[in-house]
Amino acid sequence: MSINNSILRSAGLTDKSIKFLIDENGEFNHTIHNDKHDDTLMLYGELSRFPERCPYCGFPMESNYYHNGTDEVRLSLPSTNGFKQELTLTKQRFQCLNCYGTCTSISPDFIENSKITKPLWKQIFDLAKQDISEKLIAHITRLSTSKVHVIISASASDYVTDTTQQLPNVVCIDEVKYRKGHFGFEILNGNTSEFIEIYPQRDNKSIRQYLSQFSLKNRQKVEIVVMDMNAGYQSPIRELFPNAIIVVDRFHIVQLAMKAVQSERIKIQRELSDKKHNRVYKLLKSNWKFFLKAERNIDTSNTKWFRGVHEYMYPQDALQLVFKDFPNFKTVYDVYQSVLDARFNHTFTPLEQLINNYKNNKTEMDTVIKTYKKYIKGIKAAFENNASNGRLEGTNRRIKQIGRTAYGYANSMNYFYRIRIQLHNKFILKQQFLTFKV
Ligand SMILES: [Zn+2]
């Protein structure tokens, strides 16, 4: 029966007890034309495998049954060459000799009470791992969009986080905006940047609920939690990871200071905007990148061409030109440079002194320093430590992109499910997602 096995393989099925029907011309499939829909490639088969035990009384079925007629079902197989592919299956019915209950033949390739076969489910699942819409998945699998939606929803509602997985010693935590006004919360392995989980809520109560599903013993292994400074969920994190130090993400520390430089520069430009021929104005406007560059990388021994002012100048003279008239800009600039140095040198002391001696000057840096003071321990840990969640940014970009593709998801469960299956690594996927309750 090697031809039977070949048909089985080409249909994506595995159960050798499915016997395909081959007609008098030796053909095993036929094209069914339909005016309204695409053509369907139809296979015909029979299945007469009886269950090991009676599903009603548990009696061993082996030779303790009657044949009790047949059922015919039409099952959907994976699409092939752009065709919808289906199997018309004749299933044997059995009657138990012990309790007279009846049941039909079963196969590991099929899902109980579903027309979707497991190989088709796998095809849908495999497509759902890509950043494509449900509509496109429906087109590829030759199913209706609503059917695909139902299948993905069913899988989404069955999804459970694998809380038995061992947490790494470094985790990164960040919030994720996934829809207007909706923020979730994600957790990543800080050593490998592998995705651990994403959750749809970020309030303290939800965070406690999500993370307490990991055992205390497991959570105690976490030594470092890297997170954003303005995160509101500091207290649950401290409670749930009792042995961890909170490290502020260096990227965010630098970003705050950088924004203060940018805003002060723009403020000065506005003040000078009626003096379009002003050198400081032209210098600031055309060389904004220069004012964000780390000072230690600026070559002070050579002159440099400055756009806007159209002059060759020593970089230190260009800086001085601005500082002379705008001393506050110098203060902001110096703090920013200290932050960059702290990151580069992995030392916190010079920056700490600067933060402690800082005097408010009505620039955006006042607020930044206030924030720094509030999170001083976490910032110190950030610079004296190598953990960072810079890589989270990449994940966040992907999540945003998935959100765009998923535009129109009425169901945020489906959205999270898609994010999860697209971000989890293959190994975890196998364990968590291939359950068949469609
Ligand atoms: Zn029985």
Residues whose N, C-alpha, C, O or C-beta is under 5 A from the ligand:
A	BS01	ZN	C54 Y56 C57 G58 F59 C96 N98 C99 Y100 G101
